[in-house]
């Protein structure tokens, strides 16, 4: 393995990647794929609804539907 390749791997390992949502936001922002925003918002809302469905807020959520 060359010195240049080792330096690249070391720099890549030290870089803060964030998370899945940070990567998705980077994709939308950098590639100007703004049509993905409504899809992402709906996915986040359904995820939030799923999480709240298992808590004490479930009776309030069920009355919405």
mmCIF file of the N, C-alpha and C atoms, coordinates in Angstrom:
data_MODEL
# 
_entry.id   MODEL 
# 
loop_
_atom_site.group_PDB 
_atom_site.id 
_atom_site.type_symbol 
_atom_site.label_atom_id 
_atom_site.label_alt_id 
_atom_site.label_comp_id 
_atom_site.label_asym_id 
_atom_site.label_entity_id 
_atom_site.label_seq_id 
_atom_site.pdbx_PDB_ins_code 
_atom_site.Cartn_x 
_atom_site.Cartn_y 
_atom_site.Cartn_z 
_atom_site.occupancy 
_atom_site.B_iso_or_equiv 
_atom_site.pdbx_formal_charge 
_atom_site.auth_seq_id 
_atom_site.auth_comp_id 
_atom_site.auth_asym_id 
_atom_site.auth_atom_id 
_atom_site.pdbx_PDB_model_num 
ATOM 1   N N  . UNK A 1 1  ? 0.853   -1.172 0.000  1.00 0.00 ? 1  UNK A N  1 
ATOM 2   C CA . UNK A 1 1  ? 0.000   0.000  0.000  1.00 0.00 ? 1  UNK A CA 1 
ATOM 3   C C  . UNK A 1 1  ? 0.900   1.236  0.000  1.00 0.00 ? 1  UNK A C  1 
ATOM 4   N N  . UNK A 1 2  ? 0.569   2.163  -0.865 1.00 0.00 ? 2  UNK A N  1 
ATOM 5   C CA . UNK A 1 2  ? 1.417   3.344  -0.981 1.00 0.00 ? 2  UNK A CA 1 
ATOM 6   C C  . UNK A 1 2  ? 1.135   4.336  0.153  1.00 0.00 ? 2  UNK A C  1 
ATOM 7   N N  . UNK A 1 3  ? 2.070   5.245  0.329  1.00 0.00 ? 3  UNK A N  1 
ATOM 8   C CA . UNK A 1 3  ? 1.937   6.256  1.375  1.00 0.00 ? 3  UNK A CA 1 
ATOM 9   C C  . UNK A 1 3  ? 0.729   7.145  1.102  1.00 0.00 ? 3  UNK A C  1 
ATOM 10  N N  . UNK A 1 4  ? 0.538   7.483  -0.159 1.00 0.00 ? 4  UNK A N  1 
ATOM 11  C CA . UNK A 1 4  ? -0.598  8.340  -0.535 1.00 0.00 ? 4  UNK A CA 1 
ATOM 12  C C  . UNK A 1 4  ? -1.931  7.659  -0.210 1.00 0.00 ? 4  UNK A C  1 
ATOM 13  N N  . UNK A 1 5  ? -2.027  6.379  -0.482 1.00 0.00 ? 5  UNK A N  1 
ATOM 14  C CA . UNK A 1 5  ? -3.243  5.639  -0.207 1.00 0.00 ? 5  UNK A CA 1 
ATOM 15  C C  . UNK A 1 5  ? -3.500  5.550  1.297  1.00 0.00 ? 5  UNK A C  1 
ATOM 16  N N  . UNK A 1 6  ? -2.455  5.336  2.087  1.00 0.00 ? 6  UNK A N  1 
ATOM 17  C CA . UNK A 1 6  ? -2.610  5.296  3.543  1.00 0.00 ? 6  UNK A CA 1 
ATOM 18  C C  . UNK A 1 6  ? -3.061  6.644  4.091  1.00 0.00 ? 6  UNK A C  1 
ATOM 19  N N  . UNK A 1 7  ? -2.521  7.736  3.544  1.00 0.00 ? 7  UNK A N  1 
ATOM 20  C CA . UNK A 1 7  ? -2.929  9.071  3.983  1.00 0.00 ? 7  UNK A CA 1 
ATOM 21  C C  . UNK A 1 7  ? -4.399  9.315  3.654  1.00 0.00 ? 7  UNK A C  1 
ATOM 22  N N  . UNK A 1 8  ? -4.822  8.859  2.480  1.00 0.00 ? 8  UNK A N  1 
ATOM 23  C CA . UNK A 1 8  ? -6.227  9.032  2.088  1.00 0.00 ? 8  UNK A CA 1 
ATOM 24  C C  . UNK A 1 8  ? -7.155  8.260  3.022  1.00 0.00 ? 8  UNK A C  1 
ATOM 25  N N  . UNK A 1 9  ? -6.806  7.010  3.327  1.00 0.00 ? 9  UNK A N  1 
ATOM 26  C CA . UNK A 1 9  ? -7.623  6.198  4.218  1.00 0.00 ? 9  UNK A CA 1 
ATOM 27  C C  . UNK A 1 9  ? -7.666  6.789  5.623  1.00 0.00 ? 9  UNK A C  1 
ATOM 28  N N  . UNK A 1 10 ? -6.548  7.331  6.083  1.00 0.00 ? 10 UNK A N  1 
ATOM 29  C CA . UNK A 1 10 ? -6.506  7.951  7.404  1.00 0.00 ? 10 UNK A CA 1 
ATOM 30  C C  . UNK A 1 10 ? -7.400  9.186  7.447  1.00 0.00 ? 10 UNK A C  1 
ATOM 31  N N  . UNK A 1 11 ? -7.344  10.010 6.405  1.00 0.00 ? 11 UNK A N  1 
ATOM 32  C CA . UNK A 1 11 ? -8.182  11.208 6.349  1.00 0.00 ? 11 UNK A CA 1 
ATOM 33  C C  . UNK A 1 11 ? -9.658  10.833 6.249  1.00 0.00 ? 11 UNK A C  1 
ATOM 34  N N  . UNK A 1 12 ? -9.982  9.802  5.496  1.00 0.00 ? 12 UNK A N  1 
ATOM 35  C CA . UNK A 1 12 ? -11.371 9.370  5.356  1.00 0.00 ? 12 UNK A CA 1 
ATOM 36  C C  . UNK A 1 12 ? -11.904 8.817  6.677  1.00 0.00 ? 12 UNK A C  1 
ATOM 37  N N  . UNK A 1 13 ? -11.070 8.139  7.435  1.00 0.00 ? 13 UNK A N  1 
ATOM 38  C CA . UNK A 1 13 ? -11.499 7.577  8.712  1.00 0.00 ? 13 UNK A CA 1 
ATOM 39  C C  . UNK A 1 13 ? -11.732 8.667  9.751  1.00 0.00 ? 13 UNK A C  1 
ATOM 40  N N  . UNK A 1 14 ? -10.995 9.756  9.665  1.00 0.00 ? 14 UNK A N  1 
ATOM 41  C CA . UNK A 1 14 ? -11.129 10.836 10.645 1.00 0.00 ? 14 UNK A CA 1 
ATOM 42  C C  . UNK A 1 14 ? -12.272 11.781 10.313 1.00 0.00 ? 14 UNK A C  1 
ATOM 43  N N  . UNK A 1 15 ? -12.779 11.727 9.104  1.00 0.00 ? 15 UNK A N  1 
ATOM 44  C CA . UNK A 1 15 ? -13.831 12.643 8.677  1.00 0.00 ? 15 UNK A CA 1 
ATOM 45  C C  . UNK A 1 15 ? -15.137 12.287 9.378  1.00 0.00 ? 15 UNK A C  1 
ATOM 46  N N  . UNK A 1 16 ? -15.854 13.316 9.854  1.00 0.00 ? 16 UNK A N  1 
ATOM 47  C CA . UNK A 1 16 ? -17.145 13.110 10.506 1.00 0.00 ? 16 UNK A CA 1 
ATOM 48  C C  . UNK A 1 16 ? -18.201 12.915 9.422  1.00 0.00 ? 16 UNK A C  1 
ATOM 49  N N  . UNK A 1 17 ? -18.827 11.750 9.422  1.00 0.00 ? 17 UNK A N  1 
ATOM 50  C CA . UNK A 1 17 ? -19.782 11.432 8.369  1.00 0.00 ? 17 UNK A CA 1 
ATOM 51  C C  . UNK A 1 17 ? -21.196 11.869 8.699  1.00 0.00 ? 17 UNK A C  1 
ATOM 52  N N  . UNK A 1 18 ? -21.519 12.033 9.954  1.00 0.00 ? 18 UNK A N  1 
ATOM 53  C CA . UNK A 1 18 ? -22.901 12.319 10.313 1.00 0.00 ? 18 UNK A CA 1 
ATOM 54  C C  . UNK A 1 18 ? -23.691 11.031 10.329 1.00 0.00 ? 18 UNK A C  1 
ATOM 55  N N  . UNK A 1 19 ? -24.923 11.102 9.921  1.00 0.00 ? 19 UNK A N  1 
ATOM 56  C CA . UNK A 1 19 ? -25.759 9.915  9.909  1.00 0.00 ? 19 UNK A CA 1 
ATOM 57  C C  . UNK A 1 19 ? -26.466 9.758  8.576  1.00 0.00 ? 19 UNK A C  1 
ATOM 58  N N  . UNK A 1 20 ? -27.451 8.900  8.594  1.00 0.00 ? 20 UNK A N  1 
ATOM 59  C CA . UNK A 1 20 ? -28.208 8.614  7.382  1.00 0.00 ? 20 UNK A CA 1 
ATOM 60  C C  . UNK A 1 20 ? -28.930 9.860  6.880  1.00 0.00 ? 20 UNK A C  1 
ATOM 61  N N  . UNK A 1 21 ? -29.552 10.583 7.802  1.00 0.00 ? 21 UNK A N  1 
ATOM 62  C CA . UNK A 1 21 ? -30.280 11.790 7.392  1.00 0.00 ? 21 UNK A CA 1 
ATOM 63  C C  . UNK A 1 21 ? -29.331 12.867 6.880  1.00 0.00 ? 21 UNK A C  1 
ATOM 64  N N  . UNK A 1 22 ? -28.155 12.952 7.465  1.00 0.00 ? 22 UNK A N  1 
ATOM 65  C CA . UNK A 1 22 ? -27.167 13.927 6.988  1.00 0.00 ? 22 UNK A CA 1 
ATOM 66  C C  . UNK A 1 22 ? -26.713 13.578 5.573  1.00 0.00 ? 22 UNK A C  1 
ATOM 67  N N  . UNK A 1 23 ? -26.563 12.297 5.294  1.00 0.00 ? 23 UNK A N  1 
ATOM 68  C CA . UNK A 1 23 ? -26.170 11.885 3.945  1.00 0.00 ? 23 UNK A CA 1 
ATOM 69  C C  . UNK A 1 23 ? -27.278 12.165 2.950  1.00 0.00 ? 23 UNK A C  1 
ATOM 70  N N  . UNK A 1 24 ? -28.540 11.913 3.353  1.00 0.00 ? 24 UNK A N  1 
ATOM 71  C CA . UNK A 1 24 ? -29.655 12.210 2.457  1.00 0.00 ? 24 UNK A CA 1 
ATOM 72  C C  . UNK A 1 24 ? -29.748 13.705 2.182  1.00 0.00 ? 24 UNK A C  1 
ATOM 73  N N  . UNK A 1 25 ? -29.579 14.516 3.220  1.00 0.00 ? 25 UNK A N  1 
ATOM 74  C CA . UNK A 1 25 ? -29.623 15.962 3.037  1.00 0.00 ? 25 UNK A CA 1 
ATOM 75  C C  . UNK A 1 25 ? -28.493 16.413 2.115  1.00 0.00 ? 25 UNK A C  1 
ATOM 76  N N  . UNK A 1 26 ? -27.329 15.833 2.267  1.00 0.00 ? 26 UNK A N  1 
ATOM 77  C CA . UNK A 1 26 ? -26.208 16.153 1.380  1.00 0.00 ? 26 UNK A CA 1 
ATOM 78  C C  . UNK A 1 26 ? -26.520 15.800 -0.063 1.00 0.00 ? 26 UNK A C  1 
ATOM 79  N N  . UNK A 1 27 ? -27.172 14.666 -0.284 1.00 0.00 ? 27 UNK A N  1 
ATOM 80  C CA . UNK A 1 27 ? -27.573 14.276 -1.638 1.00 0.00 ? 27 UNK A CA 1 
ATOM 81  C C  . UNK A 1 27 ? -28.539 15.285 -2.237 1.00 0.00 ? 27 UNK A C  1 
ATOM 82  N N  . UNK A 1 28 ? -29.542 15.661 -1.446 1.00 0.00 ? 28 UNK A N  1 
ATOM 83  C CA . UNK A 1 28 ? -30.546 16.606 -1.940 1.00 0.00 ? 28 UNK A CA 1 
ATOM 84  C C  . UNK A 1 28 ? -29.905 17.959 -2.233 1.00 0.00 ? 28 UNK A C  1 
ATOM 85  N N  . UNK A 1 29 ? -29.086 18.425 -1.316 1.00 0.00 ? 29 UNK A N  1 
ATOM 86  C CA . UNK A 1 29 ? -28.498 19.757 -1.448 1.00 0.00 ? 29 UNK A CA 1 
ATOM 87  C C  . UNK A 1 29 ? -27.456 19.823 -2.555 1.00 0.00 ? 29 UNK A C  1 
ATOM 88  N N  . UNK A 1 30 ? -26.551 18.865 -2.583 1.00 0.00 ? 30 UNK A N  1 
ATOM 89  C CA . UNK A 1 30 ? -25.444 18.918 -3.536 1.00 0.00 ? 30 UNK A CA 1 
ATOM 90  C C  . UNK A 1 30 ? -25.873 18.604 -4.962 1.00 0.00 ? 30 UNK A C  1 
ATOM 91  N N  . UNK A 1 31 ? -26.826 17.694 -5.117 1.00 0.00 ? 31 UNK A N  1 
ATOM 92  C CA . UNK A 1 31 ? -27.235 17.280 -6.454 1.00 0.00 ? 31 UNK A CA 1 
ATOM 93  C C  . UNK A 1 31 ? -28.509 17.968 -6.923 1.00 0.00 ? 31 UNK A C  1 
ATOM 94  N N  . UNK A 1 32 ? -29.007 18.886 -6.123 1.00 0.00 ? 32 UNK A N  1 
ATOM 95  C CA . UNK A 1 32 ? -30.210 19.656 -6.450 1.00 0.00 ? 32 UNK A CA 1 
ATOM 96  C C  . UNK A 1 32 ? -31.388 18.761 -6.800 1.00 0.00 ? 32 UNK A C  1 
ATOM 97  N N  . UNK A 1 33 ? -31.604 17.763 -5.971 1.00 0.00 ? 33 UNK A N  1 
ATOM 98  C CA . UNK A 1 33 ? -32.724 16.851 -6.156 1.00 0.00 ? 33 UNK A CA 1 
ATOM 99  C C  . UNK A 1 33 ? -33.841 17.256 -5.187 1.00 0.00 ? 33 UNK A C  1 
ATOM 100 N N  . UNK A 1 34 ? -34.374 18.440 -5.408 1.00 0.00 ? 34 UNK A N  1 
ATOM 101 C CA . UNK A 1 34 ? -35.367 18.996 -4.498 1.00 0.00 ? 34 UNK A CA 1 
ATOM 102 C C  . UNK A 1 34 ? -36.687 18.236 -4.538 1.00 0.00 ? 34 UNK A C  1 
ATOM 103 N N  . UNK A 1 35 ? -36.933 17.465 -5.584 1.00 0.00 ? 35 UNK A N  1 
ATOM 104 C CA . UNK A 1 35 ? -38.158 16.684 -5.659 1.00 0.00 ? 35 UNK A CA 1 
ATOM 105 C C  . UNK A 1 35 ? -38.176 15.573 -4.620 1.00 0.00 ? 35 UNK A C  1 
ATOM 106 N N  . UNK A 1 36 ? -37.025 15.266 -4.020 1.00 0.00 ? 36 UNK A N  1 
ATOM 107 C CA . UNK A 1 36 ? -36.971 14.239 -2.983 1.00 0.00 ? 36 UNK A CA 1 
ATOM 108 C C  . UNK A 1 36 ? -37.467 14.742 -1.621 1.00 0.00 ? 36 UNK A C  1 
ATOM 109 N N  . UNK A 1 37 ? -37.513 16.061 -1.429 1.00 0.00 ? 37 UNK A N  1 
ATOM 110 C CA . UNK A 1 37 ? -37.899 16.594 -0.122 1.00 0.00 ? 37 UNK A CA 1 
ATOM 111 C C  . UNK A 1 37 ? -39.291 16.149 0.332  1.00 0.00 ? 37 UNK A C  1 
ATOM 112 N N  . UNK A 1 38 ? -40.336 16.219 -0.510 1.00 0.00 ? 38 UNK A N  1 
ATOM 113 C CA . UNK A 1 38 ? -41.646 15.743 -0.030 1.00 0.00 ? 38 UNK A CA 1 
ATOM 114 C C  . UNK A 1 38 ? -41.637 14.265 0.366  1.00 0.00 ? 38 UNK A C  1 
ATOM 115 N N  . UNK A 1 39 ? -40.886 13.460 -0.362 1.00 0.00 ? 39 UNK A N  1 
ATOM 116 C CA . UNK A 1 39 ? -40.794 12.040 -0.033 1.00 0.00 ? 39 UNK A CA 1 
ATOM 117 C C  . UNK A 1 39 ? -40.118 11.861 1.325  1.00 0.00 ? 39 UNK A C  1 
ATOM 118 N N  . UNK A 1 40 ? -39.026 12.598 1.555  1.00 0.00 ? 40 UNK A N  1 
ATOM 119 C CA . UNK A 1 40 ? -38.318 12.496 2.829  1.00 0.00 ? 40 UNK A CA 1 
ATOM 120 C C  . UNK A 1 40 ? -39.184 12.971 3.994  1.00 0.00 ? 40 UNK A C  1 
ATOM 121 N N  . UNK A 1 41 ? -39.928 14.042 3.781  1.00 0.00 ? 41 UNK A N  1 
ATOM 122 C CA . UNK A 1 41 ? -40.798 14.563 4.841  1.00 0.00 ? 41 UNK A CA 1 
ATOM 123 C C  . UNK A 1 41 ? -41.873 13.542 5.185  1.00 0.00 ? 41 UNK A C  1 
ATOM 124 N N  . UNK A 1 42 ? -42.478 12.926 4.176  1.00 0.00 ? 42 UNK A N  1 
ATOM 125 C CA . UNK A 1 42 ? -43.495 11.910 4.445  1.00 0.00 ? 42 UNK A CA 1 
ATOM 126 C C  . UNK A 1 42 ? -42.910 10.703 5.167  1.00 0.00 ? 42 UNK A C  1 
ATOM 127 N N  . UNK A 1 43 ? -41.718 10.280 4.780  1.00 0.00 ? 43 UNK A N  1 
ATOM 128 C CA . UNK A 1 43 ? -41.076 9.166  5.472  1.00 0.00 ? 43 UNK A CA 1 
ATOM 129 C C  . UNK A 1 43 ? -40.805 9.500  6.938  1.00 0.00 ? 43 UNK A C  1 
ATOM 130 N N  . UNK A 1 44 ? -40.356 10.722 7.192  1.00 0.00 ? 44 UNK A N  1 
ATOM 131 C CA . UNK A 1 44 ? -40.114 11.132 8.580  1.00 0.00 ? 44 UNK A CA 1 
ATOM 132 C C  . UNK A 1 44 ? -41.413 11.199 9.374  1.00 0.00 ? 44 UNK A C  1 
ATOM 133 N N  . UNK A 1 45 ? -42.481 11.697 8.762  1.00 0.00 ? 45 UNK A N  1 
ATOM 134 C CA . UNK A 1 45 ? -43.766 11.762 9.458  1.00 0.00 ? 45 UNK A CA 1 
ATOM 135 C C  . UNK A 1 45 ? -44.319 10.370 9.759  1.00 0.00 ? 45 UNK A C  1 
ATOM 136 N N  . UNK A 1 46 ? -44.205 9.445  8.816  1.00 0.00 ? 46 UNK A N  1 
ATOM 137 C CA . UNK A 1 46 ? -44.663 8.083  9.076  1.00 0.00 ? 46 UNK A CA 1 
ATOM 138 C C  . UNK A 1 46 ? -43.821 7.412  10.154 1.00 0.00 ? 46 UNK A C  1 
ATOM 139 N N  . UNK A 1 47 ? -42.535 7.686  10.165 1.00 0.00 ? 47 UNK A N  1 
ATOM 140 C CA . UNK A 1 47 ? -41.685 7.147  11.217 1.00 0.00 ? 47 UNK A CA 1 
ATOM 141 C C  . UNK A 1 47 ? -42.068 7.696  12.580 1.00 0.00 ? 47 UNK A C  1 
ATOM 142 N N  . UNK A 1 48 ? -42.330 8.991  12.631 1.00 0.00 ? 48 UNK A N  1 
ATOM 143 C CA . UNK A 1 48 ? -42.758 9.614  13.887 1.00 0.00 ? 48 UNK A CA 1 
ATOM 144 C C  . UNK A 1 48 ? -44.097 9.048  14.337 1.00 0.00 ? 48 UNK A C  1 
ATOM 145 N N  . UNK A 1 49 ? -45.011 8.865  13.399 1.00 0.00 ? 49 UNK A N  1 
ATOM 146 C CA . UNK A 1 49 ? -46.318 8.286  13.719 1.00 0.00 ? 49 UNK A CA 1 
ATOM 147 C C  . UNK A 1 49 ? -46.175 6.866  14.260 1.00 0.00 ? 49 UNK A C  1 
ATOM 148 N N  . UNK A 1 50 ? -45.272 6.106  13.687 1.00 0.00 ? 50 UNK A N  1 
ATOM 149 C CA . UNK A 1 50 ? -45.028 4.742  14.151 1.00 0.00 ? 50 UNK A CA 1 
ATOM 150 C C  . UNK A 1 50 ? -44.452 4.741  15.564 1.00 0.00 ? 50 UNK A C  1 
ATOM 151 N N  . UNK A 1 51 ? -43.507 5.635  15.817 1.00 0.00 ? 51 UNK A N  1 
ATOM 152 C CA . UNK A 1 51 ? -42.919 5.709  17.161 1.00 0.00 ? 51 UNK A CA 1 
ATOM 153 C C  . UNK A 1 51 ? -43.948 6.136  18.198 1.00 0.00 ? 51 UNK A C  1 
ATOM 154 N N  . UNK A 1 52 ? -44.753 7.122  17.865 1.00 0.00 ? 52 UNK A N  1 
ATOM 155 C CA . UNK A 1 52 ? -45.743 7.603  18.816 1.00 0.00 ? 52 UNK A CA 1 
ATOM 156 C C  . UNK A 1 52 ? -46.891 6.618  19.003 1.00 0.00 ? 52 UNK A C  1 
ATOM 157 N N  . UNK A 1 53 ? -47.108 5.736  18.025 1.00 0.00 ? 53 UNK A N  1 
ATOM 158 C CA . UNK A 1 53 ? -48.160 4.731  18.139 1.00 0.00 ? 53 UNK A CA 1 
ATOM 159 C C  . UNK A 1 53 ? -47.906 3.729  19.250 1.00 0.00 ? 53 UNK A C  1 
ATOM 160 N N  . UNK A 1 54 ? -46.674 3.585  19.655 1.00 0.00 ? 54 UNK A N  1 
ATOM 161 C CA . UNK A 1 54 ? -46.334 2.644  20.723 1.00 0.00 ? 54 UNK A CA 1 
ATOM 162 C C  . UNK A 1 54 ? -46.201 3.303  22.077 1.00 0.00 ? 54 UNK A C  1 
ATOM 163 N N  . UNK A 1 55 ? -46.575 4.555  22.198 1.00 0.00 ? 55 UNK A N  1 
ATOM 164 C CA . UNK A 1 55 ? -46.440 5.270  23.473 1.00 0.00 ? 55 UNK A CA 1 
ATOM 165 C C  . UNK A 1 55 ? -47.819 5.604  24.031 1.00 0.00 ? 55 UNK A C  1 
ATOM 166 N N  . UNK A 1 56 ? -47.829 6.441  25.040 1.00 0.00 ? 56 UNK A N  1 
ATOM 167 C CA . UNK A 1 56 ? -49.086 6.878  25.636 1.00 0.00 ? 56 UNK A CA 1 
ATOM 168 C C  . UNK A 1 56 ? -49.869 7.820  24.746 1.00 0.00 ? 56 UNK A C  1 
ATOM 169 N N  . UNK A 1 57 ? -49.261 8.295  23.665 1.00 0.00 ? 57 UNK A N  1 
ATOM 170 C CA . UNK A 1 57 ? -49.950 9.196  22.738 1.00 0.00 ? 57 UNK A CA 1 
ATOM 171 C C  . UNK A 1 57 ? -50.792 8.422  21.720 1.00 0.00 ? 57 UNK A C  1 
ATOM 172 N N  . UNK A 1 58 ? -50.785 7.105  21.786 1.00 0.00 ? 58 UNK A N  1 
ATOM 173 C CA . UNK A 1 58 ? -51.501 6.288  20.811 1.00 0.00 ? 58 UNK A CA 1 
ATOM 174 C C  . UNK A 1 58 ? -52.994 6.608  20.745 1.00 0.00 ? 58 UNK A C  1 
ATOM 175 N N  . UNK A 1 59 ? -53.707 6.751  21.870 1.00 0.00 ? 59 UNK A N  1 
ATOM 176 C CA . UNK A 1 59 ? -55.137 7.077  21.761 1.00 0.00 ? 59 UNK A CA 1 
ATOM 177 C C  . UNK A 1 59 ? -55.391 8.398  21.029 1.00 0.00 ? 59 UNK A C  1 
ATOM 178 N N  . UNK A 1 60 ? -54.489 9.348  21.190 1.00 0.00 ? 60 UNK A N  1 
ATOM 179 C CA . UNK A 1 60 ? -54.663 10.613 20.471 1.00 0.00 ? 60 UNK A CA 1 
ATOM 180 C C  . UNK A 1 60 ? -54.435 10.453 18.978 1.00 0.00 ? 60 UNK A C  1 
ATOM 181 N N  . UNK A 1 61 ? -53.499 9.607  18.612 1.00 0.00 ? 61 UNK A N  1 
ATOM 182 C CA . UNK A 1 61 ? -53.198 9.393  17.202 1.00 0.00 ? 61 UNK A CA 1 
ATOM 183 C C  . UNK A 1 61 ? -54.336 8.617  16.537 1.00 0.00 ? 61 UNK A C  1 
ATOM 184 N N  . UNK A 1 62 ? -54.900 7.634  17.236 1.00 0.00 ? 62 UNK A N  1 
ATOM 185 C CA . UNK A 1 62 ? -55.960 6.824  16.644 1.00 0.00 ? 62 UNK A CA 1 
ATOM 186 C C  . UNK A 1 62 ? -57.191 7.661  16.355 1.00 0.00 ? 62 UNK A C  1 
ATOM 187 N N  . UNK A 1 63 ? -57.435 8.718  17.117 1.00 0.00 ? 63 UNK A N  1 
ATOM 188 C CA . UNK A 1 63 ? -58.603 9.562  16.858 1.00 0.00 ? 63 UNK A CA 1 
ATOM 189 C C  . UNK A 1 63 ? -58.424 10.390 15.576 1.00 0.00 ? 63 UNK A C  1 
ATOM 190 N N  . UNK A 1 64 ? -57.195 10.570 15.133 1.00 0.00 ? 64 UNK A N  1 
ATOM 191 C CA . UNK A 1 64 ? -56.980 11.310 13.880 1.00 0.00 ? 64 UNK A CA 1 
ATOM 192 C C  . UNK A 1 64 ? -57.443 10.508 12.677 1.00 0.00 ? 64 UNK A C  1 
ATOM 193 N N  . UNK A 1 65 ? -57.449 9.206  12.790 1.00 0.00 ? 65 UNK A N  1 
ATOM 194 C CA . UNK A 1 65 ? -57.816 8.361  11.652 1.00 0.00 ? 65 UNK A CA 1 
ATOM 195 C C  . UNK A 1 65 ? -59.144 7.728  11.931 1.00 0.00 ? 65 UNK A C  1 
# 
